[in-house]
Amino acid sequence: MRPYLVIICILCSQILFAQPGQRGVRQGNVPGGRLGGQGGLVIDVVISGFVVDESENIALPGAHVLLKHAMDTTRVYHVTTDAEGRFSLIINRGRYYSSVSFVGYESYISDEPFVAFSSVNDMDTIKLVRGTLLDEVEIAGERPQMRVRGDTLDYDARAFKLNPDASAEDLIRRLPGVLVDQGRVTAQGENVRRLYVDGREFFGDDPSIALRNLPAEVIERIEIYDRMSDQSELTGFDDGQRNKTINIVTRLDSRRGQFGRLYSGYGADNRYQAGITTNIFKENTRVSVLGMTNNVNEQNFSRDDISSVIGGAVRGGRGSSMAGGRGGGSTGGGAPDTGMSLNDFRMATNDGDNTTHSLGVNFSNGDREDKFRFTGSYFLYLANNKTDQITERQYLLDTAASQYYLENSMSTTNNGNHRINMRVTYDISEKSTLVFSPRATVRNNASDSYLEASNKLSHDRLLSLSQTDFDSDVNGYNYSGSMVYRYRFNKAGRTISTNISTNFNNNINLYYLDAINAYFSTDTPEEADEYAVNDYLNQRSDSNTENNTLSTNLNYTEPIGERSMLQLSYNISNAKSMTDRITNSWDEIGQGYDIFELELSNRMSSDYLTQRGSLGYRLRVGEFNITFDLGYQHASLTADREFPYTYELERTFKNMLPGATLTYNMRRGKSLRVNYRASTSPPSVNQLQDVVNNSNPMLLRTGNPNLDHSYSHFFTSRYTTSNNEKLTNFFVFVMGSFTNDYIGNSTLIARRDTILPNGIKLKQGSQLAMPVNLDGFATLRMNFAYGFPFRFIKSNLNVNGGTSFRRIPSLINNQTSLTNNYTTSGGLSISSNISQNVDFSASYNANYTIVDNSLQPRLNNNYLYQIVGLRFSLILATKWVIRNDFNHLSYNGLSRDFNQNYYLWNANIGRKLFKNNLGEITISVFDLMNQNDNITRNVTGTYVEDLRTNTLGRFFMLSITYNLRHFRVKA
């Protein structure tokens, strides 16, 4: 199917459900309606109330009343009371927090939101308490850092005193319960998926772009909440599809003007960097431009910019036991991807020596008053990566034996990526809305790699050696989009909506393999060369993989009384995949790649069709919001293979998919949310095809056409509380999951030369990995954080801790292995709140991991990772700036030489320049002690490995920066 079919379906549904009416004409008992800032339909209602003196119950004319929307805090309304103490105004339908102030009285702030869903809403009378007059008493107070408003955390940026040059990321790091690590943001134990600036998308869905490029000084507040899907925001029926979201609310005086920065620098060993960040805000139109070029490992703005290398040169043990998806190490050197997640590769983006060039433009226009609103961005990313890596891996053969895999690899990768994101919201009428969100990516990845690898037994007996050259060129595109149509009937709460989603992607991969392998059959190392069997491979492989998905969801909601609602849903989804791979070996006679390798070639297609119907019920009782839903899913999986032999697969799956959500907004800044969902996941076409991938001849991989889909249960719970009087905050997050028919790994490690069923010979010590369905996969994680002021040094203290458990099932030589990982973590951090001229933070964090393996208990081991950090920035005499970033990292319990204790120390000194100190010239030194070691430990159900990867060492740089600040205050 093509996108134009989607548009036709949307138009047909609009004609079917539209009713006569004109925009701006109020119908029924609803005063009016328009679209909200995030695409939700906003209905105007009337709210009124009284403000009186609590003791004498007399009216207070001229009191200032403020109403703020609980979810979209950009909706703020102000009004003053009349001569009778009464106020009345038209607002958007929703839930609102209220605050009232009057001279001589204590301010009133509501703990719970007021629900305004009727056409006319009367608030309870607000009674103000007279203030106490004090004689010559100086009152010094602290601003509350955070308020809990329902399920939204509202942080006041003015409560944090930062350096004038601080970015939004520097501010985010100070927020209690928020962690920033290598561009990823975690809030309340969950990854932040979306980021908005004043309720608008900013460069797609990657939070790191805005955080690194928005100055902290333009921020008024930061809101963190769980954003519901577009359909749920309209209907109010929580479907459980939520994304942890950050909304940055800018100051009113920064919304008209230009701000950003220009910078450039040059240092030793021809190191350089330069960039521009500029934001132009004017009324409802906003334009942002980002650009950078450098060779100092300042890398991509977005995780999507590296997604194109998946299937390209990903480092770390190419050809490892990755056929089953999660639980394996990385693939590399141009090997086709077999299940590695994007986050796994994102962790490695700082590895090696990187040169990066990127340019991005973001544009948005319109607000919730406009009928048409548009947000779009374009991003260009070009990068070169050079990586050297050492891998030490221990495989678990049985209760008595182990096998060791050692690898030294070098790779060079050139990556290019173009990405376009858009979101279009169109208010067709007061009752109907259309939201279109397309996204397209075009990418190219070229990589060259060389590795030397060996297999040994535990007593140092050499089994095999390999030298492999691998060159790969991957080109591809991806298009995804969703179109949501929503219609509201005259009866409040009765709605119908449909969501059509598409995803089309194509990858064309050409690679060359040149490998020399030696296999040994003697126990005497001195005689190994005399008994060696050599094998030479010179092959070319062309492959094409396509994945096309089309899904449609139809929801209907019907109110039942004032407190409850029913929802009927129907979803149909069809995912089609195709892979075509041709492998040829070099023909010495014809001097070309003319020898067709049937067993290394494959042509296969698969089709996964699901239909699901569900019934949901939502109930609101006071502070409780409860949602239940139960769905029945019928799924069919078919596969058709043409060669190396014909094969047809047909399977049917029937599952019940329950779900439940409980939200309890307690008084005085406390909230509790509990969520449970069940879901299914099909195997990919790569996992179904049983063609052998020999990109690493010692670590072969193949698929499994007998795979079933997996069935998972997922549970989360979060409790949050804040005390504005004591300025304390606390949260605890618990998450758990378990999976039936988990797609894990089965690894065959040859004890002797073995002929596989497909005719391929597996040499002694070599391995074949294959995905299989296994039961027993489970995870459990708990995190907490507690923050409070440390007034002795005018700072804030945050304490965090947690524990996690992960069980990974696997098969090793047909024996079941359960690897249990237990991790306990804890730490604390102190961040200053003294002044803009004194900005420091100190932290300590530790992770202690216990690995327990059921197959080889003697391989159970424990390892400890600790990091101590100190960061400070001092401004002296208003002109001089001293910055320091010092970390001590410690690894204990790793293999052999991988235990490390080393220091990372970056420092610089700068001099402010120009009017208002907008410029700065700086001399910096990175990794002052030249001790940076890049070490990673991976634990899977099959092996334990340690990786050491090259990284940028010590260098000096002289740079100059100019901050753009030009704001116009609206008259």
Secondary structure, DSSP 8 states (H G I E B T S, - for coil): --HHHHHHHHHHHHHHH--S--TT---TT--EEEE-TTS-EEEEEEEEEEEEETTT--B-TT-EEEEEESS-TT-EEEEE--TTSEEEEEEESEEEEEEEE-TTB--EE-SS-EEE-SSEEE---EEE-B----SS--------SEEEETTEEEEEGGGS---TT-BHHHHHHHSTTEEEETTEEEETTEEEEEEEETTEE-STT-HHHHHHHSBGGGEEEEEEEEE--HHHHHH----S--EEEEEEEE-GGGSSEEEEEEEEEEEGGGEEEEEEEEEEEETTEEEEEEEEEESSS---SSTHHHHTTTTS---SSTT-S-TTSTTS----TT---SS--HHHHHTTTTSSEEEEEEEEEEEEE--TTSSEEEEEEEEEEEEEEEEEEEEEEEEE-SSS-EEEEEEEEEEEEEEEEEEEEEEEEEE-SSSEEEEEEEEEEEEEEEEEEEEEEEEEETT--EEEEEEEEEEEEEEEEEEEEEEEEEEE-SSTT-EEEEEEEEEEEEEEEEEEEEEEEEE---S-GGGGGGG-EEEEEEEEEEEEEEEEEEEEEEEEEEEETTTEEEEEEEEEEEEEEEEEEEEEEEETTTTEEEEE-GGG-EEEEEEEEEEEEEEEEEEEETTEEEEEEEEEEEEEEEEEEEESS-EEEEEEEEEEEEEEEEEEEETTTEEEEEEEEEEEE---HHHH----B-SSTTEEE---TT---EEEEEEEEEEEEEETTTTEEEEEEEEEEEEESEEEEEEEE-SS-EE-TTS-EE-TT-EEEEEEEES-EEEEEEEEEEEEEEGGGTEEEEEEEEEEEEEEEEEETTEEEEEEEEEEEEEEEEEE-SBTTEEEEEEEEEEEEEEEESS-GGG-EEEEEEEEEEEEEEEETTTEEEEEEEEEEEEES-SGGG-EEEEEEEEEEEEEESGGG-EEEEEEEESTT----EEEEEE-SSEEEEEEE-----EEEEEEEEEEEEE----
